[in-house]
């Protein structure tokens, strides 16, 4: 095992159904930090059973919540994992082998295998609706989250590198989950738009609907996933359009 210490950071809110499965895949890490935001379920009990350092509190914004976990990590490298994600044995081995010989400051993108229920959906993700890869392994200070309510911006520093093994991401259980996520995302994005004063025009956001649908369904080959790929492209296109309309028509 490498002399470099590895910290895993997990941020969750009422994720007792997912957290056990996530933490079970992180046993190879030297330290686990779990940040619990306004949690009322058994997530804290589950985290402590896995000998995690638990930080409990209330954060309105995602970025500061995530940064709290990153600041608490004491390892030479940080592996950031969400509760609905799983680190496979192959990815765990690659992470350990990588940090054994790597130097920082640096950050690594990890490719994702996204699942809707039991269906692995590899193509079509993007345009603010799911990711095909994300920065999840990095040295302390190489990654900092911004203050947006939804899809916070990232500040990255150091060398940009890639791993090859995939993170397993159980993004939605079914179509109902996809619809509920669209509702949450657009409500939060609308608040960001109102706060910034940059709501934009209906015409521009109608155009974004079509361009994002095309990007996901054609350029990112969502058509290869059949109906699932069509739904991903549809929600990717609806995201900016519905966010705009909610910012215009709804109050906080």
Secondary structure, DSSP 8 states (H G I E B T S, - for coil): --SS-EEEEEEESS-HHHHHHHHHTTTTSSEEEEEEES--STHHHHHHHTT-EEEEE--SSHHHHHHHHHHH--SSEEEEEETTEEE-HHHHHHHHHHHHH--SSEEEEEEEEEEETTEEE-SS-BTTB--SEEEEEE-TTSEEE---SSS--EEE-SEEEE--S-EEEEEESSHHHHHHHHHHHHHHHHHHHHHHT----HHHHHHHHHHHHHIIIIIT-GGGGTHHHHHHHHHHHHHHHHHHHHHHH---
